């Protein structure tokens, strides 16, 4: 392995799942392991962020569902009254 004064060697431990998922990249596209680590990390972070956002949205919808139900229940009487008013105005009565 060549050493370069501008580079520092680090040891990176990668989960086997990540290694298996990105094996194609290593064997066929990236002769340099550093590129593999970069690509693997980027994919992992992207997947993690997508899952985190999805989970937060689900949690938000669940939390808002009760609030929305309460608002809808409180407004149903007003909606019914408005509907009756429109029917009276349209029918001329």
Rosetta constraint file for C-alpha pairs under 8 A:
AtomPair CA 3 CA 7 HARMONIC 7.48 0.50
AtomPair CA 4 CA 8 HARMONIC 7.82 0.50
AtomPair CA 14 CA 18 HARMONIC 6.63 0.50
AtomPair CA 14 CA 19 HARMONIC 6.56 0.50
AtomPair CA 15 CA 19 HARMONIC 6.39 0.50
AtomPair CA 16 CA 20 HARMONIC 6.00 0.50
AtomPair CA 17 CA 21 HARMONIC 6.13 0.50
AtomPair CA 18 CA 22 HARMONIC 6.21 0.50
AtomPair CA 18 CA 40 HARMONIC 6.87 0.50
AtomPair CA 18 CA 44 HARMONIC 7.64 0.50
AtomPair CA 19 CA 23 HARMONIC 5.85 0.50
AtomPair CA 19 CA 40 HARMONIC 7.79 0.50
AtomPair CA 22 CA 26 HARMONIC 6.74 0.50
AtomPair CA 22 CA 36 HARMONIC 7.84 0.50
AtomPair CA 22 CA 40 HARMONIC 6.52 0.50
AtomPair CA 23 CA 27 HARMONIC 6.18 0.50
AtomPair CA 24 CA 28 HARMONIC 5.76 0.50
AtomPair CA 24 CA 29 HARMONIC 7.45 0.50
AtomPair CA 25 CA 29 HARMONIC 5.03 0.50
AtomPair CA 25 CA 30 HARMONIC 5.88 0.50
AtomPair CA 25 CA 36 HARMONIC 6.86 0.50
AtomPair CA 26 CA 30 HARMONIC 4.93 0.50
AtomPair CA 26 CA 31 HARMONIC 6.63 0.50
AtomPair CA 26 CA 32 HARMONIC 7.92 0.50
AtomPair CA 26 CA 33 HARMONIC 7.21 0.50
AtomPair CA 26 CA 36 HARMONIC 5.99 0.50
AtomPair CA 27 CA 31 HARMONIC 7.38 0.50
AtomPair CA 30 CA 35 HARMONIC 6.22 0.50
AtomPair CA 30 CA 36 HARMONIC 6.26 0.50
AtomPair CA 32 CA 36 HARMONIC 6.84 0.50
AtomPair CA 33 CA 37 HARMONIC 6.28 0.50
AtomPair CA 34 CA 38 HARMONIC 6.24 0.50
AtomPair CA 35 CA 39 HARMONIC 6.06 0.50
AtomPair CA 36 CA 40 HARMONIC 5.88 0.50
AtomPair CA 37 CA 41 HARMONIC 5.92 0.50
AtomPair CA 38 CA 42 HARMONIC 6.08 0.50
AtomPair CA 39 CA 43 HARMONIC 6.13 0.50
AtomPair CA 40 CA 44 HARMONIC 6.09 0.50
AtomPair CA 41 CA 45 HARMONIC 6.08 0.50
AtomPair CA 42 CA 46 HARMONIC 6.06 0.50
AtomPair CA 43 CA 47 HARMONIC 6.11 0.50
AtomPair CA 44 CA 48 HARMONIC 6.03 0.50
AtomPair CA 45 CA 49 HARMONIC 5.97 0.50
AtomPair CA 46 CA 50 HARMONIC 6.21 0.50
AtomPair CA 47 CA 51 HARMONIC 6.24 0.50
AtomPair CA 48 CA 52 HARMONIC 6.08 0.50
AtomPair CA 49 CA 53 HARMONIC 6.08 0.50
AtomPair CA 50 CA 54 HARMONIC 6.13 0.50
AtomPair CA 51 CA 55 HARMONIC 6.11 0.50
AtomPair CA 52 CA 56 HARMONIC 6.15 0.50
AtomPair CA 53 CA 57 HARMONIC 6.15 0.50
AtomPair CA 54 CA 58 HARMONIC 6.23 0.50
AtomPair CA 55 CA 59 HARMONIC 6.16 0.50
AtomPair CA 56 CA 60 HARMONIC 6.09 0.50
AtomPair CA 57 CA 61 HARMONIC 6.14 0.50
AtomPair CA 58 CA 62 HARMONIC 6.18 0.50
AtomPair CA 59 CA 63 HARMONIC 6.15 0.50
AtomPair CA 60 CA 64 HARMONIC 6.03 0.50
AtomPair CA 61 CA 65 HARMONIC 5.92 0.50
AtomPair CA 62 CA 66 HARMONIC 7.52 0.50
AtomPair CA 63 CA 67 HARMONIC 7.46 0.50
AtomPair CA 64 CA 68 HARMONIC 5.99 0.50
AtomPair CA 65 CA 69 HARMONIC 6.07 0.50
AtomPair CA 66 CA 70 HARMONIC 6.17 0.50
AtomPair CA 67 CA 71 HARMONIC 6.26 0.50
AtomPair CA 68 CA 72 HARMONIC 6.05 0.50
AtomPair CA 69 CA 73 HARMONIC 6.02 0.50
AtomPair CA 70 CA 74 HARMONIC 6.12 0.50
AtomPair CA 71 CA 75 HARMONIC 6.13 0.50
AtomPair CA 72 CA 76 HARMONIC 5.99 0.50
AtomPair CA 73 CA 77 HARMONIC 7.88 0.50
AtomPair CA 74 CA 78 HARMONIC 7.97 0.50
AtomPair CA 75 CA 79 HARMONIC 6.15 0.50
AtomPair CA 76 CA 80 HARMONIC 6.14 0.50
AtomPair CA 77 CA 81 HARMONIC 6.20 0.50
AtomPair CA 78 CA 82 HARMONIC 6.14 0.50
AtomPair CA 79 CA 83 HARMONIC 6.13 0.50
AtomPair CA 80 CA 84 HARMONIC 6.27 0.50
AtomPair CA 81 CA 85 HARMONIC 6.20 0.50
AtomPair CA 82 CA 86 HARMONIC 6.25 0.50
AtomPair CA 83 CA 87 HARMONIC 6.29 0.50
AtomPair CA 84 CA 88 HARMONIC 6.21 0.50
AtomPair CA 85 CA 89 HARMONIC 6.19 0.50
AtomPair CA 86 CA 90 HARMONIC 6.02 0.50
AtomPair CA 87 CA 91 HARMONIC 5.99 0.50
AtomPair CA 88 CA 92 HARMONIC 5.92 0.50
AtomPair CA 88 CA 93 HARMONIC 4.89 0.50
AtomPair CA 89 CA 93 HARMONIC 6.23 0.50
